[in-house]
Amino acid sequence: MFEKLKRKSLKKKINRNLISRDLSQRNTKLRTLGYLVNEDMFQDYEQLFEFSTELGLQPKDIKIFTFIEVKKKIPTLRQNQINNKDFTWSGEIHNQNALEFLDIPFDVLVGFYSEENVFLDIMMSRSKANFKLGFEGSDSRLYDLILSVDPMDFERFKVEFKKYLSVLKKI
């Protein structure tokens, strides 16, 4: 019951974040790229880095941040990870690395998840990214472009990503 109330509160915070979004820099060229990834769904981050370098980006211009529903008890050195315990009822995030990631004004931020996830949605809504790209099945209000591809079909994702960003003159 408490988890349901927390999720409802987080959805209200998402709506407030969407109202205050700045769209003035939406058409900038691709120089920085961020990925917000559901770790339960996708874990091959090397593919994301390789694809980004194919687009002509330097490794320093690419950032990946992951979400895992429940933190495992196994110790990890990963700093770019957040879990559901890092979110308060009011939608505040208690993870300094996540806050720093969300404050980066990425030219493009890819929400690498395809089902509704209130925790990832609140991060997308709070991000200062100029252009947000998502996948079919997630909350369409959060994104400027939604791809109708399965995120697990990485080759198809690459083709569609390049195609649409070329049409939009971002690459």
LOVEXKE-299328 format. One record per residue (C-alpha): x, y, z negated. Coordinates in steps of 0.2 Angstrom, whole numbers, padded with zeros to 4 digits, always signed. Each point is the difference from the previous one (the first is absolute). Layout:
XYZ
...
//
This chain:
+0000+0000+0000
+0014+0012-0004
+0009-0004+0016
-0016+0005+0010
-0002+0016-0010
+0018+0004+0004
-0002-0003+0019
-0015+0011+0000
+0009+0014-0008
+0015-0002+0012
-0012+0001+0015
-0006+0017-0007
+0018+0006+0000
+0002-0006+0018
-0014+0011+0005
+0007+0015-0009
+0017-0003+0008
-0008-0001+0018
-0008+0017-0002
+0017+0009-0004
+0010-0008+0014
+0010+0011+0011
-0001-0004+0018
+0010+0015+0007
+0015-0011+0004
-0008-0015+0008
+0008+0002+0017
+0018+0000-0005
+0013-0011+0009
+0005-0017-0008
+0016+0003-0010
-0005-0008-0017
-0010-0016-0002
-0007-0008-0016
-0009-0016-0003
-0012-0004-0014
-0001-0019+0000
-0011-0012-0010
+0014-0013-0005
-0013-0014-0001
-0003+0002+0018
+0017+0004+0008
+0018-0002-0007
+0012+0001+0015
+0006+0017-0003
+0015-0002+0012
-0012-0001+0015
-0007+0017-0005
+0018+0007-0001
+0005-0008+0017
-0016+0007+0008
+0003+0017-0007
+0018+0001+0007
-0007-0006+0017
-0010+0016-0001
+0016+0010-0002
-0001+0004-0018
+0015-0001-0012
-0002-0012-0015
+0000+0015-0012
-0016+0006+0009
-0009-0016-0004
-0008-0003-0017
-0010-0016-0006
-0011+0000-0015
-0009-0016-0006
-0015-0004-0010
-0002-0016-0010
-0017-0003-0009
+0008-0008-0015
+0018+0002-0005
+0009-0017-0001
+0009-0003-0016
+0016-0004+0009
+0012+0015-0002
+0004+0009+0016
+0011+0015+0006
-0013+0006+0012
-0004+0018-0003
-0012+0004+0014
-0014-0011-0007
-0016+0004-0009
-0013-0010-0008
-0018+0002-0006
+0006+0004-0018
+0009+0016+0006
-0017+0008+0003
-0010+0008-0013
-0019+0001-0001
+0000+0018+0007
+0011-0005+0015
+0016+0007-0006
+0016-0010+0004
+0013-0005-0013
+0014-0005+0011
+0013+0014+0004
+0006-0009+0016
-0018-0001+0007
-0002+0019-0004
+0016+0004+0009
-0005-0011+0015
-0017+0009+0001
+0008+0017+0000
+0010-0003+0015
-0008+0008+0015
+0002-0014+0012
-0004+0003+0018
-0009-0016+0001
-0005-0012-0015
-0006-0017+0004
-0012-0008-0012
+0005-0019+0003
-0016-0008-0007
-0016-0005+0008
-0012-0002-0014
-0007+0012-0012
+0012+0003-0014
-0005+0014-0012
+0018+0002-0007
+0008+0001+0018
-0014+0011+0005
+0003+0013-0014
+0018+0000+0005
-0004+0003+0018
-0012+0014-0005
+0013+0008-0011
+0014-0001+0012
+0007+0016+0008
+0003-0009+0017
-0005+0010+0015
-0007-0014+0010
-0007-0016-0007
-0002-0016+0009
-0010-0015-0006
-0008-0017+0005
-0018-0005+0003
-0008-0005-0016
+0006+0014-0011
-0008+0016-0005
+0000+0010+0017
-0002+0017-0009
+0018-0002-0006
+0008-0001+0018
+0002+0010+0015
+0002-0015+0011
-0006-0018-0003
+0007-0015+0010
-0011-0015+0004
+0014-0012-0002
+0004-0013-0014
+0014+0007-0010
+0007-0018+0000
+0002+0000+0019
+0016+0011-0001
+0004+0000+0018
-0017+0006+0005
+0001+0013-0014
+0016+0007+0008
-0007+0001+0017
-0016+0009-0006
+0010+0012-0011
+0012+0005+0014
-0015+0002+0012
-0010+0011-0011
+0014+0011-0006
+0006+0002+0018
-0018+0006+0005
+0000+0012-0015
+0018+0006+0005
+0007-0005-0017
+0014-0010+0008
//
